Amino acid sequence: MNIAKAIATTCPDAFILVVTNPVNSLVPMIGEVLKKGGRFSPGKLFGATTLDAIRASTFTSQATGCWDPPVSVPVVGGHSTNTIIPLFSQATVKLSNEDEVKALTDKVQQAGEEVIKAKARGGASKLCIAYAAARYVSMVRVFNRQIRFLCLKSSSRRRGNR
């Protein structure tokens, strides 16, 4: 929690994205540290479960053979086996039956365990975490640009500019 204390002290207005496991535990802990320092802003502390959405989308593409356009499967819940909930009903590709949904749900929920097993054999998970973090940040940047654009457009109209 030393990092959270340092953030509260040195850059209290920073946006904080937690991608380190256990995300479910670290986000509330960091929030509490920031609260104690009087620097907590709920709109600036994020826990990324983007990795689970990437896994769900990839597994769905593999199961359906659909790659173009890219498949998107939203995921809600936490980043632990029992709390990851892929929303296949909201996916951009429909699965053929409930058995396929169940199998893919299990695969998404167990993917973290497979990574742990791979790491024990000398594999690494850093690249997939880095990719998920980069993808999350790029989504925030796009969203931020849209807000900025709307604000600039709004303020220029008030001044009579086009």
LOMIVEX-498001 format. One record per atom (N, C-alpha, C): y, x negated, z negated; atom name; residue number from 1; residue in three letters. Coordinates in Angstrom, 1 decimal. Layout:
BEGIN
<<Y X Z> "CA" NUM "Ala">
...
This chain:
BEGIN
<<-1.2 -0.8 0.0> "N" 1 "Met">
<<0.0 0.0 0.0> "CA" 1 "Met">
<<1.3 -0.9 0.0> "C" 1 "Met">
<<1.1 -2.2 0.0> "N" 2 "Asn">
<<2.2 -3.1 0.1> "CA" 2 "Asn">
<<3.0 -2.9 1.4> "C" 2 "Asn">
<<2.3 -2.6 2.4> "N" 3 "Ile">
<<3.0 -2.3 3.7> "CA" 3 "Ile">
<<3.9 -1.1 3.6> "C" 3 "Ile">
<<3.4 0.0 3.0> "N" 4 "Ala">
<<4.2 1.2 2.8> "CA" 4 "Ala">
<<5.4 0.9 2.0> "C" 4 "Ala">
<<5.3 0.1 0.9> "N" 5 "Lys">
<<6.4 -0.3 0.1> "CA" 5 "Lys">
<<7.4 -1.1 0.9> "C" 5 "Lys">
<<6.9 -2.0 1.7> "N" 6 "Ala">
<<7.8 -2.8 2.5> "CA" 6 "Ala">
<<8.6 -1.9 3.5> "C" 6 "Ala">
<<7.9 -0.9 4.1> "N" 7 "Ile">
<<8.6 0.0 5.0> "CA" 7 "Ile">
<<9.7 0.7 4.3> "C" 7 "Ile">
<<9.4 1.3 3.2> "N" 8 "Ala">
<<10.3 2.0 2.4> "CA" 8 "Ala">
<<11.6 1.2 2.1> "C" 8 "Ala">
<<11.4 -0.1 1.8> "N" 9 "Thr">
<<12.5 -0.9 1.4> "CA" 9 "Thr">
<<13.2 -1.5 2.6> "C" 9 "Thr">
<<12.5 -2.0 3.6> "N" 10 "Thr">
<<13.2 -2.7 4.7> "CA" 10 "Thr">
<<13.6 -1.8 5.9> "C" 10 "Thr">
<<12.8 -0.8 6.2> "N" 11 "Cys">
<<13.1 0.1 7.4> "CA" 11 "Cys">
<<12.8 1.5 7.1> "C" 11 "Cys">
<<13.6 2.1 6.2> "N" 12 "Pro">
<<13.3 3.4 5.6> "CA" 12 "Pro">
<<13.4 4.6 6.7> "C" 12 "Pro">
<<14.0 4.3 7.8> "N" 13 "Asp">
<<14.1 5.3 8.9> "CA" 13 "Asp">
<<13.0 5.2 9.9> "C" 13 "Asp">
<<12.1 4.3 9.8> "N" 14 "Ala">
<<11.1 4.0 10.8> "CA" 14 "Ala">
<<10.1 5.2 10.9> "C" 14 "Ala">
<<9.6 5.4 12.1> "N" 15 "Phe">
<<8.5 6.3 12.4> "CA" 15 "Phe">
<<7.2 5.5 12.1> "C" 15 "Phe">
<<6.3 6.0 11.4> "N" 16 "Ile">
<<5.1 5.3 11.0> "CA" 16 "Ile">
<<3.8 6.0 11.6> "C" 16 "Ile">
<<3.1 5.3 12.3> "N" 17 "Leu">
<<1.9 5.8 13.0> "CA" 17 "Leu">
<<0.7 5.1 12.3> "C" 17 "Leu">
<<-0.2 5.8 11.6> "N" 18 "Val">
<<-1.4 5.2 11.0> "CA" 18 "Val">
<<-2.6 5.4 11.9> "C" 18 "Val">
<<-3.1 4.3 12.3> "N" 19 "Val">
<<-4.3 4.3 13.2> "CA" 19 "Val">
<<-5.5 3.6 12.5> "C" 19 "Val">
<<-5.3 3.0 11.3> "N" 20 "Thr">
<<-6.3 2.3 10.6> "CA" 20 "Thr">
<<-7.1 3.3 9.8> "C" 20 "Thr">
<<-8.4 3.2 9.8> "N" 21 "Asn">
<<-9.3 4.0 9.0> "CA" 21 "Asn">
<<-9.3 3.6 7.6> "C" 21 "Asn">
<<-9.4 4.6 6.7> "N" 22 "Pro">
<<-9.6 6.0 6.9> "CA" 22 "Pro">
<<-8.2 6.7 7.0> "C" 22 "Pro">
<<-7.9 7.2 8.2> "N" 23 "Val">
<<-6.7 7.9 8.5> "CA" 23 "Val">
<<-6.4 9.0 7.5> "C" 23 "Val">
<<-7.5 9.8 7.3> "N" 24 "Asn">
<<-7.4 11.0 6.4> "CA" 24 "Asn">
<<-6.9 10.6 5.0> "C" 24 "Asn">
<<-7.2 9.5 4.5> "N" 25 "Ser">
<<-6.8 9.0 3.2> "CA" 25 "Ser">
<<-5.5 8.3 3.2> "C" 25 "Ser">
<<-5.3 7.4 4.2> "N" 26 "Leu">
<<-4.1 6.6 4.2> "CA" 26 "Leu">
<<-2.8 7.3 4.5> "C" 26 "Leu">
<<-2.9 8.4 5.3> "N" 27 "Val">
<<-1.6 9.1 5.5> "CA" 27 "Val">
<<-1.0 9.7 4.3> "C" 27 "Val">
<<-1.8 10.4 3.5> "N" 28 "Pro">
<<-1.3 11.0 2.2> "CA" 28 "Pro">
<<-0.9 9.9 1.2> "C" 28 "Pro">
<<-1.7 8.8 1.2> "N" 29 "Met">
<<-1.3 7.7 0.3> "CA" 29 "Met">
<<0.0 7.1 0.6> "C" 29 "Met">
<<0.2 6.8 1.9> "N" 30 "Ile">
<<1.5 6.2 2.4> "CA" 30 "Ile">
<<2.6 7.2 2.1> "C" 30 "Ile">
<<2.4 8.5 2.3> "N" 31 "Gly">
<<3.4 9.5 2.0> "CA" 31 "Gly">
<<3.8 9.5 0.6> "C" 31 "Gly">
<<2.8 9.3 -0.3> "N" 32 "Glu">
<<3.2 9.3 -1.8> "CA" 32 "Glu">
<<4.0 8.0 -2.1> "C" 32 "Glu">
<<3.6 6.9 -1.5> "N" 33 "Val">
<<4.4 5.6 -1.8> "CA" 33 "Val">
<<5.8 5.8 -1.3> "C" 33 "Val">
<<6.0 6.4 -0.1> "N" 34 "Leu">
<<7.3 6.7 0.4> "CA" 34 "Leu">
<<8.1 7.6 -0.4> "C" 34 "Leu">
<<7.4 8.7 -1.0> "N" 35 "Lys">
<<8.1 9.6 -1.9> "CA" 35 "Lys">
<<8.6 8.9 -3.1> "C" 35 "Lys">
<<7.8 8.0 -3.7> "N" 36 "Lys">
<<8.2 7.3 -4.9> "CA" 36 "Lys">
<<9.4 6.5 -4.6> "C" 36 "Lys">
<<9.5 6.0 -3.4> "N" 37 "Gly">
<<10.6 5.1 -3.0> "CA" 37 "Gly">
<<11.8 6.0 -2.5> "C" 37 "Gly">
<<11.7 7.3 -2.6> "N" 38 "Gly">
<<12.7 8.2 -2.1> "CA" 38 "Gly">
<<13.0 8.1 -0.6> "C" 38 "Gly">
<<11.9 7.8 0.2> "N" 39 "Arg">
<<12.1 7.5 1.6> "CA" 39 "Arg">
<<11.2 8.4 2.5> "C" 39 "Arg">
<<10.5 9.4 1.9> "N" 40 "Phe">
<<9.6 10.2 2.7> "CA" 40 "Phe">
<<10.2 11.1 3.6> "C" 40 "Phe">
<<9.8 11.1 4.8> "N" 41 "Ser">
<<10.3 12.1 5.8> "CA" 41 "Ser">
<<9.1 12.6 6.6> "C" 41 "Ser">
<<8.6 13.8 6.3> "N" 42 "Pro">
<<7.4 14.3 6.9> "CA" 42 "Pro">
<<7.3 14.3 8.4> "C" 42 "Pro">
<<8.5 14.3 9.1> "N" 43 "Gly">
<<8.5 14.3 10.6> "CA" 43 "Gly">
<<8.4 12.8 11.1> "C" 43 "Gly">
<<8.3 11.9 10.2> "N" 44 "Lys">
<<8.2 10.5 10.7> "CA" 44 "Lys">
<<6.9 9.8 10.2> "C" 44 "Lys">
<<6.0 10.5 9.7> "N" 45 "Leu">
<<4.7 9.9 9.3> "CA" 45 "Leu">
<<3.6 10.6 10.0> "C" 45 "Leu">
<<2.8 9.8 10.8> "N" 46 "Phe">
<<1.8 10.4 11.7> "CA" 46 "Phe">
<<0.5 9.7 11.4> "C" 46 "Phe">
<<-0.6 10.5 11.6> "N" 47 "Gly">
<<-1.9 9.9 11.6> "CA" 47 "Gly">
<<-2.6 10.2 12.9> "C" 47 "Gly">
<<-3.0 9.2 13.6> "N" 48 "Ala">
<<-3.5 9.4 15.0> "CA" 48 "Ala">
<<-5.0 9.6 15.0> "C" 48 "Ala">
<<-5.3 10.8 15.5> "N" 49 "Thr">
<<-6.8 11.1 15.8> "CA" 49 "Thr">
<<-6.9 11.1 17.3> "C" 49 "Thr">
<<-6.0 10.5 18.0> "N" 50 "Thr">
<<-6.1 10.4 19.4> "CA" 50 "Thr">
<<-7.4 9.8 19.9> "C" 50 "Thr">
<<-8.0 8.9 19.1> "N" 51 "Leu">
<<-9.3 8.3 19.5> "CA" 51 "Leu">
<<-10.3 9.4 19.6> "C" 51 "Leu">
<<-10.4 10.3 18.8> "N" 52 "Asp">
<<-11.4 11.4 18.8> "CA" 52 "Asp">
<<-11.2 12.3 20.1> "C" 52 "Asp">
<<-9.9 12.5 20.5> "N" 53 "Ala">
<<-9.7 13.3 21.7> "CA" 53 "Ala">
<<-10.1 12.5 22.9> "C" 53 "Ala">
<<-9.9 11.2 22.9> "N" 54 "Ile">
<<-10.3 10.4 24.0> "CA" 54 "Ile">
<<-11.8 10.4 24.1> "C" 54 "Ile">
<<-12.5 10.3 23.0> "N" 55 "Arg">
<<-14.0 10.3 23.0> "CA" 55 "Arg">
<<-14.4 11.7 23.5> "C" 55 "Arg">
<<-13.9 12.8 23.0> "N" 56 "Ala">
<<-14.3 14.1 23.4> "CA" 56 "Ala">
<<-14.1 14.3 24.9> "C" 56 "Ala">
<<-13.0 13.8 25.4> "N" 57 "Ser">
<<-12.7 14.0 26.9> "CA" 57 "Ser">
<<-13.6 13.1 27.7> "C" 57 "Ser">
<<-13.9 11.9 27.3> "N" 58 "Thr">
<<-14.8 11.0 28.0> "CA" 58 "Thr">
<<-16.2 11.6 28.0> "C" 58 "Thr">
<<-16.7 12.0 26.9> "N" 59 "Phe">
<<-18.1 12.6 26.8> "CA" 59 "Phe">
<<-18.2 13.8 27.7> "C" 59 "Phe">
<<-17.1 14.7 27.7> "N" 60 "Thr">
<<-17.1 15.9 28.5> "CA" 60 "Thr">
<<-17.1 15.5 30.0> "C" 60 "Thr">
<<-16.4 14.5 30.4> "N" 61 "Ser">
<<-16.4 14.0 31.8> "CA" 61 "Ser">
<<-17.8 13.5 32.1> "C" 61 "Ser">
<<-18.4 12.8 31.3> "N" 62 "Gln">
<<-19.8 12.3 31.5> "CA" 62 "Gln">
<<-20.8 13.5 31.7> "C" 62 "Gln">
<<-20.6 14.5 30.8> "N" 63 "Ala">
<<-21.6 15.6 30.9> "CA" 63 "Ala">
<<-21.4 16.5 32.1> "C" 63 "Ala">
<<-20.1 16.6 32.5> "N" 64 "Thr">
<<-19.8 17.6 33.6> "CA" 64 "Thr">
<<-19.7 16.9 35.0> "C" 64 "Thr">
<<-19.5 15.5 35.0> "N" 65 "Gly">
<<-19.3 14.8 36.2> "CA" 65 "Gly">
<<-17.9 15.0 36.7> "C" 65 "Gly">
<<-17.0 15.6 36.0> "N" 66 "Cys">
<<-15.6 15.8 36.4> "CA" 66 "Cys">
<<-14.7 14.7 35.8> "C" 66 "Cys">
<<-14.1 13.9 36.7> "N" 67 "Trp">
<<-13.2 12.8 36.3> "CA" 67 "Trp">
<<-11.8 12.9 36.9> "C" 67 "Trp">
<<-11.7 13.7 38.0> "N" 68 "Asp">
<<-10.4 13.8 38.7> "CA" 68 "Asp">
<<-10.1 15.3 38.9> "C" 68 "Asp">
<<-9.1 15.9 38.3> "N" 69 "Pro">
<<-8.2 15.2 37.4> "CA" 69 "Pro">
<<-8.8 14.9 36.1> "C" 69 "Pro">
<<-8.2 14.0 35.3> "N" 70 "Pro">
<<-8.8 13.7 34.0> "CA" 70 "Pro">
<<-9.0 14.9 33.1> "C" 70 "Pro">
<<-10.2 14.9 32.4> "N" 71 "Val">
<<-10.5 16.0 31.5> "CA" 71 "Val">
<<-9.7 15.8 30.2> "C" 71 "Val">
<<-9.3 16.9 29.7> "N" 72 "Ser">
<<-8.6 16.9 28.4> "CA" 72 "Ser">
<<-9.3 17.9 27.4> "C" 72 "Ser">
<<-9.6 17.3 26.2> "N" 73 "Val">
<<-10.2 18.1 25.2> "CA" 73 "Val">
<<-9.4 17.9 23.9> "C" 73 "Val">
<<-8.7 18.9 23.4> "N" 74 "Pro">
<<-8.0 18.8 22.2> "CA" 74 "Pro">
<<-8.9 18.7 21.0> "C" 74 "Pro">
<<-8.5 17.9 20.0> "N" 75 "Val">
<<-9.3 17.8 18.8> "CA" 75 "Val">
<<-8.4 18.0 17.6> "C" 75 "Val">
<<-8.9 18.8 16.6> "N" 76 "Val">
<<-8.2 19.1 15.4> "CA" 76 "Val">
<<-9.1 18.6 14.2> "C" 76 "Val">
<<-8.5 18.6 13.1> "N" 77 "Gly">
<<-9.2 18.2 11.9> "CA" 77 "Gly">
<<-8.9 16.7 11.6> "C" 77 "Gly">
<<-9.7 16.2 10.8> "N" 78 "Gly">
<<-9.6 14.8 10.3> "CA" 78 "Gly">
<<-10.3 13.8 11.2> "C" 78 "Gly">
<<-10.4 12.6 10.7> "N" 79 "His">
<<-11.0 11.5 11.5> "CA" 79 "His">
<<-12.3 11.1 10.8> "C" 79 "His">
<<-13.0 12.0 10.1> "N" 80 "Ser">
<<-14.3 11.7 9.5> "CA" 80 "Ser">
<<-15.3 12.6 10.1> "C" 80 "Ser">
<<-16.5 12.2 10.1> "N" 81 "Thr">
<<-17.6 12.9 10.8> "CA" 81 "Thr">
<<-17.6 14.4 10.6> "C" 81 "Thr">
<<-17.4 14.9 9.4> "N" 82 "Asn">
<<-17.5 16.4 9.1> "CA" 82 "Asn">
<<-16.2 17.1 9.4> "C" 82 "Asn">
<<-15.1 16.4 9.7> "N" 83 "Thr">
<<-13.9 17.1 9.9> "CA" 83 "Thr">
<<-13.3 17.1 11.3> "C" 83 "Thr">
<<-14.0 16.3 12.2> "N" 84 "Ile">
<<-13.6 16.2 13.6> "CA" 84 "Ile">
<<-14.1 17.5 14.3> "C" 84 "Ile">
<<-13.1 18.2 14.9> "N" 85 "Ile">
<<-13.5 19.5 15.5> "CA" 85 "Ile">
<<-12.9 19.5 17.0> "C" 85 "Ile">
<<-13.8 19.1 18.0> "N" 86 "Pro">
<<-13.3 19.2 19.3> "CA" 86 "Pro">
<<-13.2 20.7 19.8> "C" 86 "Pro">
<<-12.1 21.0 20.4> "N" 87 "Leu">
<<-11.9 22.4 20.8> "CA" 87 "Leu">
<<-12.3 22.5 22.3> "C" 87 "Leu">
<<-13.6 22.6 22.6> "N" 88 "Phe">
<<-14.1 22.7 23.9> "CA" 88 "Phe">
<<-13.7 24.0 24.6> "C" 88 "Phe">
<<-13.4 25.0 23.8> "N" 89 "Ser">
<<-12.9 26.2 24.4> "CA" 89 "Ser">
<<-11.5 26.1 25.0> "C" 89 "Ser">
<<-10.8 25.0 24.6> "N" 90 "Gln">
<<-9.4 24.7 25.2> "CA" 90 "Gln">
<<-9.5 23.6 26.2> "C" 90 "Gln">
<<-10.6 23.1 26.5> "N" 91 "Ala">
<<-10.8 21.9 27.4> "CA" 91 "Ala">
<<-10.3 22.4 28.8> "C" 91 "Ala">
<<-10.0 21.4 29.6> "N" 92 "Thr">
<<-9.6 21.6 31.0> "CA" 92 "Thr">
<<-10.8 21.8 31.9> "C" 92 "Thr">
<<-12.0 21.6 31.4> "N" 93 "Val">
<<-13.2 21.8 32.1> "CA" 93 "Val">
<<-14.1 22.7 31.2> "C" 93 "Val">
<<-14.7 23.7 31.7> "N" 94 "Lys">
<<-15.6 24.5 30.9> "CA" 94 "Lys">
<<-17.0 24.0 30.9> "C" 94 "Lys">
<<-17.6 24.0 29.7> "N" 95 "Leu">
<<-19.0 23.6 29.6> "CA" 95 "Leu">
<<-19.9 24.7 29.9> "C" 95 "Leu">
<<-21.1 24.4 30.3> "N" 96 "Ser">
<<-22.0 25.4 30.9> "CA" 96 "Ser">
<<-22.6 26.4 29.8> "C" 96 "Ser">
<<-22.8 25.9 28.6> "N" 97 "Asn">
<<-23.5 26.8 27.6> "CA" 97 "Asn">
<<-23.2 26.3 26.2> "C" 97 "Asn">
<<-23.6 27.1 25.2> "N" 98 "Glu">
<<-23.4 26.7 23.8> "CA" 98 "Glu">
<<-24.2 25.5 23.4> "C" 98 "Glu">
<<-25.4 25.3 24.0> "N" 99 "Asp">
<<-26.2 24.1 23.6> "CA" 99 "Asp">
<<-25.4 22.8 24.0> "C" 99 "Asp">
<<-24.8 22.9 25.2> "N" 100 "Glu">
<<-24.0 21.7 25.6> "CA" 100 "Glu">
<<-22.8 21.5 24.7> "C" 100 "Glu">
<<-22.1 22.6 24.2> "N" 101 "Val">
<<-21.0 22.5 23.3> "CA" 101 "Val">
<<-21.5 21.8 22.0> "C" 101 "Val">
<<-22.6 22.3 21.5> "N" 102 "Lys">
<<-23.2 21.8 20.2> "CA" 102 "Lys">
<<-23.5 20.3 20.4> "C" 102 "Lys">
<<-24.2 19.9 21.5> "N" 103 "Ala">
<<-24.6 18.5 21.7> "CA" 103 "Ala">
<<-23.4 17.6 21.8> "C" 103 "Ala">
<<-22.3 18.1 22.5> "N" 104 "Leu">
<<-21.1 17.2 22.6> "CA" 104 "Leu">
<<-20.3 17.2 21.3> "C" 104 "Leu">
<<-20.3 18.3 20.6> "N" 105 "Thr">
<<-19.6 18.3 19.3> "CA" 105 "Thr">
<<-20.3 17.2 18.4> "C" 105 "Thr">
<<-21.6 17.3 18.3> "N" 106 "Asp">
<<-22.4 16.3 17.5> "CA" 106 "Asp">
<<-22.1 14.8 18.0> "C" 106 "Asp">
<<-22.0 14.6 19.3> "N" 107 "Lys">
<<-21.8 13.3 19.8> "CA" 107 "Lys">
<<-20.4 12.8 19.4> "C" 107 "Lys">
<<-19.4 13.7 19.5> "N" 108 "Val">
<<-18.0 13.3 19.2> "CA" 108 "Val">
<<-18.0 13.0 17.7> "C" 108 "Val">
<<-18.6 13.8 16.9> "N" 109 "Gln">
<<-18.5 13.7 15.4> "CA" 109 "Gln">
<<-19.3 12.4 15.0> "C" 109 "Gln">
<<-20.3 12.0 15.7> "N" 110 "Gln">
<<-21.1 10.8 15.3> "CA" 110 "Gln">
<<-20.6 9.5 16.0> "C" 110 "Gln">
<<-19.6 9.6 16.9> "N" 111 "Ala">
<<-19.2 8.4 17.6> "CA" 111 "Ala">
<<-18.7 7.3 16.7> "C" 111 "Ala">
<<-18.0 7.7 15.7> "N" 112 "Gly">
<<-17.6 6.6 14.7> "CA" 112 "Gly">
<<-18.7 5.9 14.1> "C" 112 "Gly">
<<-19.8 6.6 13.8> "N" 113 "Glu">
<<-21.0 5.9 13.3> "CA" 113 "Glu">
<<-21.6 5.0 14.3> "C" 113 "Glu">
<<-21.6 5.3 15.5> "N" 114 "Glu">
<<-22.1 4.5 16.6> "CA" 114 "Glu">
<<-21.3 3.2 16.7> "C" 114 "Glu">
<<-20.0 3.3 16.5> "N" 115 "Val">
<<-19.1 2.2 16.6> "CA" 115 "Val">
<<-19.4 1.2 15.4> "C" 115 "Val">
<<-19.7 1.8 14.3> "N" 116 "Ile">
<<-20.0 0.9 13.1> "CA" 116 "Ile">
<<-21.3 0.2 13.4> "C" 116 "Ile">
<<-22.3 0.9 14.0> "N" 117 "Lys">
<<-23.6 0.2 14.3> "CA" 117 "Lys">
<<-23.3 -0.9 15.3> "C" 117 "Lys">
<<-22.5 -0.7 16.3> "N" 118 "Ala">
<<-22.2 -1.7 17.3> "CA" 118 "Ala">
<<-21.5 -2.9 16.7> "C" 118 "Ala">
<<-20.6 -2.6 15.8> "N" 119 "Lys">
<<-19.9 -3.7 15.1> "CA" 119 "Lys">
<<-20.9 -4.6 14.3> "C" 119 "Lys">
<<-21.9 -3.9 13.7> "N" 120 "Ala">
<<-22.9 -4.7 12.9> "CA" 120 "Ala">
<<-23.7 -5.6 13.9> "C" 120 "Ala">
<<-23.8 -5.2 15.2> "N" 121 "Arg">
<<-24.5 -6.0 16.1> "CA" 121 "Arg">
<<-23.5 -7.0 16.8> "C" 121 "Arg">
<<-22.3 -7.1 16.3> "N" 122 "Gly">
<<-21.4 -8.1 16.9> "CA" 122 "Gly">
<<-20.3 -7.5 17.8> "C" 122 "Gly">
<<-20.4 -6.2 18.0> "N" 123 "Gly">
<<-19.4 -5.5 18.8> "CA" 123 "Gly">
<<-18.1 -5.4 18.1> "C" 123 "Gly">
<<-17.1 -4.9 18.8> "N" 124 "Ala">
<<-15.7 -4.7 18.2> "CA" 124 "Ala">
<<-15.2 -3.3 18.6> "C" 124 "Ala">
<<-14.3 -2.8 17.7> "N" 125 "Ser">
<<-13.7 -1.5 18.1> "CA" 125 "Ser">
<<-12.2 -1.6 18.2> "C" 125 "Ser">
<<-11.7 -2.8 18.2> "N" 126 "Lys">
<<-10.3 -3.0 18.2> "CA" 126 "Lys">
<<-9.6 -2.5 19.5> "C" 126 "Lys">
<<-10.3 -2.7 20.7> "N" 127 "Leu">
<<-9.7 -2.3 22.0> "CA" 127 "Leu">
<<-9.6 -0.7 22.0> "C" 127 "Leu">
<<-10.6 0.0 21.6> "N" 128 "Cys">
<<-10.5 1.5 21.7> "CA" 128 "Cys">
<<-9.4 2.0 20.7> "C" 128 "Cys">
<<-9.3 1.4 19.6> "N" 129 "Ile">
<<-8.2 1.8 18.7> "CA" 129 "Ile">
<<-6.8 1.5 19.3> "C" 129 "Ile">
<<-6.7 0.3 19.9> "N" 130 "Ala">
<<-5.5 -0.1 20.5> "CA" 130 "Ala">
<<-5.1 0.8 21.6> "C" 130 "Ala">
<<-6.1 1.2 22.4> "N" 131 "Tyr">
<<-5.9 2.1 23.5> "CA" 131 "Tyr">
<<-5.4 3.5 23.0> "C" 131 "Tyr">
<<-6.1 4.0 22.0> "N" 132 "Ala">
<<-5.7 5.3 21.4> "CA" 132 "Ala">
<<-4.3 5.2 20.8> "C" 132 "Ala">
<<-3.9 4.1 20.2> "N" 133 "Ala">
<<-2.6 4.0 19.6> "CA" 133 "Ala">
<<-1.5 4.0 20.8> "C" 133 "Ala">
<<-1.8 3.2 21.8> "N" 134 "Ala">
<<-0.9 3.1 22.9> "CA" 134 "Ala">
<<-0.7 4.5 23.6> "C" 134 "Ala">
<<-1.8 5.2 23.8> "N" 135 "Arg">
<<-1.7 6.5 24.4> "CA" 135 "Arg">
<<-0.9 7.5 23.5> "C" 135 "Arg">
<<-1.1 7.4 22.2> "N" 136 "Tyr">
<<-0.3 8.3 21.3> "CA" 136 "Tyr">
<<1.1 7.9 21.4> "C" 136 "Tyr">
<<1.5 6.7 21.3> "N" 137 "Val">
<<2.9 6.2 21.4> "CA" 137 "Val">
<<3.5 6.6 22.7> "C" 137 "Val">
<<2.7 6.5 23.8> "N" 138 "Ser">
<<3.3 6.9 25.1> "CA" 138 "Ser">
<<3.6 8.4 25.2> "C" 138 "Ser">
<<2.7 9.2 24.5> "N" 139 "Met">
<<3.0 10.7 24.5> "CA" 139 "Met">
<<4.2 11.0 23.7> "C" 139 "Met">
<<4.4 10.2 22.5> "N" 140 "Val">
<<5.6 10.4 21.7> "CA" 140 "Val">
<<6.9 10.0 22.5> "C" 140 "Val">
<<6.8 8.9 23.3> "N" 141 "Arg">
<<7.9 8.5 24.1> "CA" 141 "Arg">
<<8.3 9.5 25.1> "C" 141 "Arg">
<<7.3 10.1 25.8> "N" 142 "Val">
<<7.6 11.1 26.8> "CA" 142 "Val">
<<8.2 12.3 26.1> "C" 142 "Val">
<<7.7 12.7 25.0> "N" 143 "Phe">
<<8.2 13.9 24.2> "CA" 143 "Phe">
<<9.7 13.6 23.8> "C" 143 "Phe">
<<9.9 12.4 23.3> "N" 144 "Asn">
<<11.2 11.9 22.9> "CA" 144 "Asn">
<<12.2 12.0 24.0> "C" 144 "Asn">
<<11.8 11.5 25.2> "N" 145 "Arg">
<<12.7 11.5 26.4> "CA" 145 "Arg">
<<13.1 12.9 26.7> "C" 145 "Arg">
<<12.1 13.8 26.7> "N" 146 "Gln">
<<12.4 15.2 27.0> "CA" 146 "Gln">
<<13.4 15.8 26.1> "C" 146 "Gln">
<<13.3 15.5 24.8> "N" 147 "Ile">
<<14.3 16.0 23.8> "CA" 147 "Ile">
<<15.6 15.4 24.1> "C" 147 "Ile">
<<15.6 14.1 24.3> "N" 148 "Arg">
<<16.9 13.4 24.6> "CA" 148 "Arg">
<<17.6 14.0 25.8> "C" 148 "Arg">
<<16.8 14.2 26.9> "N" 149 "Phe">
<<17.3 14.8 28.1> "CA" 149 "Phe">
<<17.9 16.1 27.8> "C" 149 "Phe">
<<17.2 17.0 27.1> "N" 150 "Leu">
<<17.7 18.3 26.8> "CA" 150 "Leu">
<<19.0 18.2 26.0> "C" 150 "Leu">
<<19.1 17.3 25.0> "N" 151 "Cys">
<<20.3 17.1 24.2> "CA" 151 "Cys">
<<21.4 16.6 25.0> "C" 151 "Cys">
<<21.2 15.6 25.9> "N" 152 "Leu">
<<22.3 15.1 26.8> "CA" 152 "Leu">
<<22.8 16.2 27.7> "C" 152 "Leu">
<<21.8 16.9 28.3> "N" 153 "Lys">
<<22.2 18.0 29.2> "CA" 153 "Lys">
<<23.0 19.0 28.5> "C" 153 "Lys">
<<22.6 19.4 27.3> "N" 154 "Ser">
<<23.4 20.4 26.5> "CA" 154 "Ser">
<<24.8 19.9 26.2> "C" 154 "Ser">
<<24.9 18.6 25.7> "N" 155 "Ser">
<<26.2 18.1 25.3> "CA" 155 "Ser">
<<27.1 17.9 26.5> "C" 155 "Ser">
<<26.6 17.6 27.7> "N" 156 "Ser">
<<27.4 17.4 28.8> "CA" 156 "Ser">
<<28.0 18.7 29.3> "C" 156 "Ser">
<<27.2 19.8 29.2> "N" 157 "Arg">
<<27.7 21.1 29.6> "CA" 157 "Arg">
<<28.9 21.5 28.7> "C" 157 "Arg">
<<28.8 21.2 27.4> "N" 158 "Arg">
<<29.9 21.6 26.6> "CA" 158 "Arg">
<<31.2 20.9 27.0> "C" 158 "Arg">
<<31.1 19.7 27.6> "N" 159 "Arg">
<<32.3 18.9 28.0> "CA" 159 "Arg">
<<32.7 19.3 29.4> "C" 159 "Arg">
<<32.0 20.2 30.0> "N" 160 "Gly">
<<32.4 20.6 31.4> "CA" 160 "Gly">
<<31.9 19.7 32.5> "C" 160 "Gly">
<<31.0 18.8 32.1> "N" 161 "Asn">
<<30.4 17.9 33.1> "CA" 161 "Asn">
<<29.2 18.5 33.7> "C" 161 "Asn">
<<28.8 18.0 34.9> "N" 162 "Arg">
<<27.6 18.5 35.5> "CA" 162 "Arg">
<<26.5 17.5 35.4> "C" 162 "Arg">
